[in-house]
Amino acid sequence: MNGNERKNIAPGLTVDIVLKKDQPTGKLTRGVVKDILTNSATHPHGIKVRLQDGQVGRVKTILPGKTE
């Protein structure tokens, strides 16, 4: 599932995000969503979230069935 729609994302989901510093390379960082930072319903580059470890980035993939 992709991370371009806010309705697909909720706190506790495990996701892969791209951090701002990793945008040129597209390197993904895996973590658990703590907060959703994007207010709009959709975003073409992915919904911006804060992970439980404090990192902020845009969701690229939502991992099914993996919550903490």
RONUDO-680188 format. One record per residue: residue number from 1; residue in one letter; x, y, z of N, C-alpha, C in turn. Coordinates in Angstrom, 1 decimal. Each point is the difference from the previous one (the first is absolute). Example, Ala and Ser with C-alpha at 12.3 -4.5 7.8 and 13.67 -1.06 7.14 Angstrom:
REM RONUDO-680188
   seq   type      n.X      n.Y      n.Z     ca.X     ca.Y     ca.Z      c.X      c.Y      c.Z
     1      a     13.2     -5.7      7.8     -0.9      1.2      0.0      0.9      1.2      0.0
     2      s     -0.4      1.1     -0.7      0.9      1.1      0.0     -0.8      1.1      0.8
This chain:
REM RONUDO-680188
   seq   type      n.X      n.Y      n.Z     ca.X     ca.Y     ca.Z      c.X      c.Y      c.Z
     1      m      0.9     -1.2      0.0     -0.9      1.2      0.0      0.9      1.2      0.0
     2      n     -0.4      1.0     -0.8      0.9      1.2      0.0     -0.4      1.0      1.0
     3      g      0.8      1.0      0.3     -0.2      1.0      1.0     -0.5      1.3     -0.5
     4      n     -0.6      0.1     -1.1     -0.5      1.3     -0.5     -1.3      0.4      0.5
     5      e     -0.7     -0.8      0.7     -1.4      0.3      0.5      0.1     -0.1      1.5
     6      r     -0.5      1.1      0.7      0.0      0.1      1.4     -0.8     -1.0      0.7
     7      k     -1.2     -0.4     -0.7     -0.9     -1.0      0.6      0.6     -1.4      0.2
     8      n      1.1     -0.2     -0.7      0.7     -1.4      0.1      1.0      0.0      1.1
     9      i      0.3      1.1      0.7      1.0      0.1      1.0     -0.6      0.2      1.4
    10      a      0.5     -0.7      1.0     -0.4      0.2      1.3      1.1     -0.2      1.0
    11      p      0.0      0.6      1.1      1.1     -0.2      1.0      0.0     -1.5      0.4
    12      g      1.2     -0.6      0.1      0.2     -1.4      0.3      0.3     -0.8     -1.2
    13      l     -0.2      0.5     -1.2      0.3     -0.8     -1.2      1.5      0.1     -0.3
    14      t      0.5     -1.1     -0.5      1.4     -0.1     -0.4      0.1      0.5     -1.5
    15      v      0.9      0.9     -0.2      0.1      0.6     -1.4      1.5      0.2     -0.4
    16      d      0.2      0.1     -1.3      1.3      0.4     -0.5     -0.2      1.5     -0.5
    17      i      1.0      0.8      0.5     -0.1      1.5     -0.3      1.3      0.4     -0.7
    18      v      0.0      1.1     -0.7      1.2      0.6     -0.5      0.3      1.3      0.8
    19      l      1.1      0.0      0.7      0.4      1.2      0.7      0.4      1.1     -0.9
    20      k     -0.1      1.3      0.4      0.3      1.1     -0.8      1.5     -0.1     -0.6
    21      k      0.9     -0.4      0.9      1.4     -0.2     -0.4      0.2     -1.1     -1.0
    22      d     -0.9     -0.9     -0.1      0.1     -1.2     -0.9     -0.8      0.1     -1.3
    23      q     -0.7      1.2     -0.2     -0.8      0.2     -1.2      0.8     -0.2     -1.3
    24      p      1.3      0.5     -0.1      0.7     -0.2     -1.2      0.3     -1.5     -0.4
    25      t      0.1     -0.8      1.1      0.4     -1.4     -0.3     -1.3     -0.9      0.1
    26      g     -1.0      0.4      0.7     -1.2     -0.8      0.2      0.1     -1.1      1.0
    27      k      1.1      0.1      0.9      0.2     -1.0      1.0     -1.2      0.0      1.0
    28      l     -0.5     -1.2      0.3     -1.2     -0.1      0.9      0.5     -0.3      1.4
    29      t     -0.8      0.5      0.9      0.1     -0.2      1.5     -1.3     -0.6      0.5
    30      r      0.2     -1.1      0.7     -1.2     -0.7      0.6     -0.3      0.4      1.4
    31      g     -1.2      0.2      0.3     -0.4      0.3      1.4     -1.5      0.0      0.2
    32      v     -0.4      0.3      1.2     -1.4      0.0      0.4     -0.5      1.4      0.2
    33      v     -1.1      0.3     -0.7     -0.6      1.4      0.0     -0.4      0.4      1.4
    34      k      0.4      1.2      0.4     -0.4      0.6      1.3     -1.0      1.1     -0.3
    35      d      0.3      0.9     -0.9     -0.9      1.1     -0.4     -0.1      0.2     -1.5
    36      i     -1.1      0.4     -0.5     -0.2      0.4     -1.4      0.1      1.5     -0.1
    37      l      0.9      0.5     -0.8      0.3      1.4      0.0     -0.7      0.7     -1.2
    38      t     -0.3     -0.7     -1.1     -0.7      0.6     -1.1     -1.5      0.1      0.3
    39      n     -0.5      1.2     -0.2     -1.5      0.2      0.2     -0.9     -0.3     -1.1
    40      s      0.6      0.1     -1.3     -0.9     -0.2     -1.1     -0.2     -1.5     -0.2
    41      a     -1.1     -0.4     -0.7     -0.4     -1.4     -0.2      1.0     -0.8     -0.8
    42      t      0.7      0.7     -1.0      0.9     -0.7     -0.8      1.3      0.9     -0.2
    43      h      1.1     -0.6     -0.4      1.2      0.8     -0.4      0.7     -0.9     -1.0
    44      p      0.4      0.6     -1.1      0.6     -0.7     -1.1      1.4     -0.7      0.4
    45      h      0.7      0.5      0.9      1.3     -0.5      0.4     -0.1     -0.9      1.3
    46      g     -1.2     -0.2      0.5     -0.2     -0.8      1.2     -0.4      0.9      1.2
    47      i     -0.8     -0.6      0.9     -0.4      0.7      1.2      1.2      0.1      1.0
    48      k      0.2      1.2      0.6      1.1      0.2      0.9     -0.4     -0.5      1.4
    49      v      0.9     -0.8      0.6     -0.3     -0.5      1.3      1.2      0.1      0.9
    50      r     -0.2     -0.1      1.3      1.1     -0.1      1.0     -0.1     -1.4      0.5
    51      l      1.2     -0.7      0.0      0.1     -1.3      0.5      0.2      0.0      1.5
    52      q     -0.2     -1.1      0.7      0.1     -0.1      1.5      1.4      0.4      0.4
    53      d      1.0     -0.2     -0.8      1.4      0.4      0.3      0.3      1.5     -0.3
    54      g     -1.0      0.7     -0.5      0.1      1.5     -0.2      0.4      0.4     -1.4
    55      q      0.3     -1.0     -0.9      0.4      0.3     -1.3     -1.3      0.5     -0.8
    56      v      0.2      0.9     -0.9     -1.1      0.5     -0.8      0.3     -0.2     -1.5
    57      g     -1.0     -0.5     -0.7      0.1     -0.2     -1.5     -1.3     -0.3     -0.6
    58      r      0.1     -0.3     -1.3     -1.3     -0.2     -0.8     -0.1     -1.5     -0.2
    59      v     -1.2     -0.5      0.2     -0.3     -1.4     -0.1      0.0     -0.5     -1.4
    60      k      0.8     -1.0     -0.3      0.1     -0.6     -1.3     -0.8     -1.3     -0.1
    61      t      0.1     -0.9      1.1     -0.8     -1.2      0.0     -0.5     -0.2      1.4
    62      i     -1.1     -0.7      0.1     -0.7     -0.4      1.2      0.1     -1.5      0.1
    63      l      0.6     -0.5      1.0      0.2     -1.5      0.2     -1.2     -0.6      0.6
    64      p     -0.6     -1.0     -0.7     -1.2     -0.6      0.4      0.1     -0.9      1.3
    65      g     -0.9      0.2      0.9     -0.1     -0.9      1.1      1.2      0.1      1.0
    66      k      0.7      1.1      0.0      1.2      0.1      0.9     -0.3      1.3      0.8
    67      t     -0.5     -0.2      1.2     -0.2      1.1      0.9      0.6     -0.3      1.4
    68      e      0.3      1.0      0.7      0.5     -0.3      1.4     -0.9      0.5      1.0
